[in-house]
Amino acid sequence: MNTREVQEILAAAKRNNVFLMEAVWTRFFPVSVEVRRLLSQGELGDVKMVRIEFGVPILHVPRSVQKELGGGATLDIGIYCLQFICMVYNGEKPESIQAVGICGETGTDETVVVTLKYSKNRMAVFTCSNAVQLPNEAIIMGTKDSIKIPCPMWCPTTLIVNGREKEFPVPEPHMPLNFLKSTGMRYEAEEVRQCLLKGLKESAIMSHSDSLLLAGIEDEIRRQVGVVYPQDSI
């Protein structure tokens, strides 16, 4: 729910000598793997801007508006935008965070717009909402090229690089699914399997420091928007 709770979980994992990884499944999709490859090889030149919009109307879902369950757009939906930005900028902490948002009757955030400024004149902007439908796509813009991930950016199967489209389909399901492209969860499951086989206690792709970074930025966004959870006062 916040940085303090993440720190407590990490400390417990270290104390008990067990593997721990935040289940950010998007990071392990083949599209995300390809994005990291393109960035590491400098295919886009110097990345200057990341822009993401993710919104789905789910205010009718009780947990999305309940404070004690982490309701609100930032923690439920914005995490997908934020983790992508942090991945693109290789886990760097932003120099500044500016957030504006609208809160509903329960005090949870419904729509939030966040601007992040990074070193070397780099920026990122994302909008998240649990009240309205948004384009749900991500764009990375560099000095030489650009990458676009069309909807659904949180479980991506398409990558467009400078207008050239490439598909990375997930395996077909053998049973009915509750959520879109849920067979893509096998990618993070395989990452955990490989880490355990190697005797690792964390994943380099979604590390403990990544989880702390995300929680810290989310805390600041909520502070600026005015969202306070019961767990914040413990």
C-alpha positions in Angstrom: 0.0 0.0 0.0 2.9 2.3 0.7 6.7 2.5 1.0 6.7 1.4 4.7 4.8 -1.8 3.9 7.0 -2.6 1.0 10.1 -2.2 3.3 8.5 -4.5 5.8 7.8 -7.1 3.2 11.4 -6.9 1.8 12.8 -7.1 5.3 10.7 -10.2 6.1 11.9 -11.9 2.8 15.5 -11.2 3.7 15.1 -12.4 7.3 13.5 -15.6 6.1 15.9 -16.0 3.2 13.1 -16.5 0.6 12.5 -15.3 -3.0 10.3 -12.3 -3.4 9.2 -10.5 -6.6 6.4 -8.0 -7.2 4.0 -9.6 -9.8 4.2 -6.9 -12.5 3.4 -9.3 -15.3 3.8 -6.7 -18.1 7.6 -6.6 -17.6 7.9 -10.2 -18.8 5.9 -10.1 -22.0 8.0 -10.6 -25.1 7.1 -7.1 -26.2 8.6 -5.7 -23.0 11.7 -7.9 -23.6 12.0 -6.4 -27.1 11.6 -2.9 -25.8 14.5 -3.3 -23.4 16.6 -4.8 -26.2 15.9 -1.9 -28.5 16.7 0.6 -25.7 19.9 -1.1 -24.7 21.2 -1.1 -28.3 20.4 2.6 -28.7 17.9 2.0 -31.6 15.9 5.1 -30.6 18.8 7.4 -30.0 18.4 9.4 -26.8 15.0 8.8 -25.3 13.4 12.2 -24.5 9.8 11.4 -23.8 7.5 8.6 -22.6 3.7 9.1 -22.9 1.1 6.7 -21.6 -2.7 6.7 -21.2 -4.5 3.9 -19.4 -8.1 4.1 -18.3 -11.0 1.8 -17.9 -14.4 2.5 -16.3 -14.4 0.2 -13.3 -16.0 2.4 -10.6 -18.7 -0.2 -10.3 -16.1 -2.7 -8.9 -16.2 -2.3 -5.1 -12.5 -2.8 -4.6 -11.6 0.0 -7.0 -13.1 2.7 -4.7 -12.4 1.2 -1.2 -9.5 2.9 0.6 -8.7 -0.1 2.8 -8.2 -2.2 -0.4 -5.9 0.3 -2.1 -8.7 1.7 -4.3 -8.1 4.4 -6.8 -6.6 4.9 -10.2 -3.0 5.3 -9.2 -2.4 2.0 -7.4 -4.8 -0.1 -9.5 -4.1 1.2 -13.0 -1.4 3.8 -12.8 1.1 1.2 -11.6 1.2 -0.2 -15.2 2.0 3.2 -16.6 4.6 4.0 -13.9 6.4 0.7 -14.1 6.7 1.1 -17.8 8.3 4.5 -17.4 10.6 3.3 -14.8 11.6 0.4 -17.0 12.4 2.7 -19.9 14.5 5.0 -17.7 16.2 2.0 -16.2 15.1 2.4 -12.6 16.2 6.0 -12.3 14.5 8.2 -9.7 12.8 11.2 -11.2 14.1 14.6 -10.3 10.5 16.0 -9.9 7.0 14.7 -9.7 3.9 16.8 -10.5 0.5 15.2 -10.1 -3.1 16.6 -10.4 -6.2 14.5 -10.0 -9.9 14.1 -9.1 -11.1 12.2 -6.1 -14.5 10.5 -5.7 -16.9 10.3 -2.8 -14.8 7.7 -1.0 -11.7 9.8 -1.2 -9.9 7.6 -3.7 -8.5 9.0 -6.9 -10.5 8.6 -10.1 -8.4 10.3 -12.7 -4.8 11.4 -12.3 -2.3 13.1 -14.6 1.4 12.9 -13.7 4.4 14.6 -15.1 7.8 13.2 -14.3 11.1 15.0 -15.0 14.3 13.1 -15.3 18.0 14.0 -15.7 19.4 15.0 -19.1 16.2 16.8 -20.1 14.0 13.7 -20.2 10.3 13.6 -19.4 7.4 11.3 -19.0 3.7 12.0 -18.8 0.9 9.5 -17.9 -2.8 9.7 -17.4 -4.6 7.0 -15.5 -8.4 6.7 -14.7 -10.8 4.1 -13.3 -13.7 6.3 -14.4 -13.3 6.6 -18.2 -12.0 4.7 -21.2 -8.7 6.0 -22.5 -6.6 4.9 -25.5 -4.5 2.5 -23.3 -1.3 2.8 -25.3 2.3 3.8 -24.7 4.8 5.7 -26.8 8.5 6.1 -26.3 10.1 9.0 -28.3 13.8 9.2 -29.0 16.1 11.4 -31.1 16.3 8.8 -33.8 13.2 6.7 -33.6 10.0 5.9 -31.7 8.2 2.9 -30.2 4.5 2.6 -29.9 2.7 -0.1 -27.9 -1.0 -0.1 -28.9 -3.8 -1.1 -26.6 -3.7 -3.1 -24.4 -0.3 -1.7 -23.2 -0.6 -3.6 -19.9 -0.6 -7.0 -21.6 1.1 -6.1 -24.9 1.3 -8.2 -28.0 2.1 -5.6 -30.6 5.1 -3.4 -31.1 5.3 -0.6 -33.7 8.8 0.8 -34.3 9.0 3.8 -36.6 5.8 2.6 -38.3 6.8 -1.0 -38.7 4.5 -3.4 -36.8 5.5 -6.6 -35.2 3.3 -9.1 -33.4 4.1 -11.2 -30.3 1.0 -13.2 -29.7 0.4 -14.9 -26.4 -0.3 -18.7 -26.3 -4.0 -19.6 -27.0 -5.9 -20.6 -23.8 -7.3 -24.1 -23.3 -9.7 -22.9 -20.6 -12.0 -19.8 -20.4 -10.2 -16.7 -19.1 -11.3 -14.1 -16.6 -9.1 -11.4 -17.9 -7.7 -10.3 -21.2 -4.6 -12.3 -22.4 -4.2 -14.1 -19.1 -2.0 -16.8 -20.7 0.6 -14.0 -20.7 1.0 -14.6 -16.9 3.2 -17.6 -17.8 6.0 -15.3 -18.7 6.4 -13.9 -15.1 5.9 -17.5 -13.8 8.8 -18.7 -15.9 11.0 -15.8 -14.6 10.3 -16.9 -11.0 11.1 -20.5 -12.0 14.4 -19.5 -13.5 15.3 -17.4 -10.5 14.5 -20.3 -8.1 16.6 -22.7 -10.2 19.5 -20.3 -9.9 19.0 -19.9 -6.2 18.3 -16.2 -6.5 16.3 -14.2 -4.0 15.1 -11.5 -6.4 14.6 -10.9 -10.1 16.8 -8.5 -12.0 13.9 -7.6 -14.3 11.6 -6.7 -11.4 13.9 -6.1 -8.5 13.3 -5.1 -4.9 14.7 -1.7 -5.7 12.1 -1.4 -8.5 9.3 -2.1 -6.0 10.6 0.5 -3.6 11.0 3.1 -6.4 7.4 2.5 -7.6 6.0 2.7 -4.0 7.8 5.9 -3.4 6.6 7.6 -6.5 3.0 6.4 -5.8 3.2 7.8 -2.3 4.2 11.2 -3.6 1.4 11.1 -6.3 -1.2 10.3 -3.6 0.2 13.0 -1.4 -0.2 15.6 -4.1 -3.7 14.4 -5.1 -4.9 14.1 -1.5 -5.4 10.3 -1.2 -4.7 8.9 2.3 -5.2 5.2 3.1 -5.8 3.9 6.6 -2.4 2.1 6.3 -0.6 5.4 6.0 -1.3 6.3 9.6 -0.1 3.0 11.1 
